[in-house]
Amino acid sequence: MEDTFKRLLYAGVGLAAEATEKVQKEIDKLVEKGQVSDLEGKKIVDDFLEKTEDKRKEFESKFNEFVEKHGYSKNSEVAELRKRIDALDAKLAKK
């Protein structure tokens, strides 16, 4: 389940990166045409990046709340438990 949500999160990050590139290209075109100044263009892109980062953090926070609320274990926690079980199995096999 966590893998599915991580893939969703990574897809969102990829889309945000692609959108950022497109916004940057469009702003560059507007600057070249003289429709906005370099400073205005930079501000627009910076604002867009800031809002995108805020949304990413918000989504990540909600994702973590969902995982905790529904009792899902993180992959790292499951992996650690598997290691402990293997170690215990090895000890039992020696006896």
C-alpha angles and dihedrals in degrees: 000000000000090000090057092052092046090052089050090050092048091048089053091050090050091051091048091051091050091047090050091054091050092048090049092050092049092048090049089054091050091049091050090051090049093240092124131019124245089252093051091047092051091049092051092050093044091050090049091050092048093051091047091052091048091052091048091053091047092051092046091050092050090047091053091048090052092050092050094043094052095041098242116161122228117245090243091055092049091048091051091050091050090053091051092048091050090050091050091047089052091051092049091049090056092056 
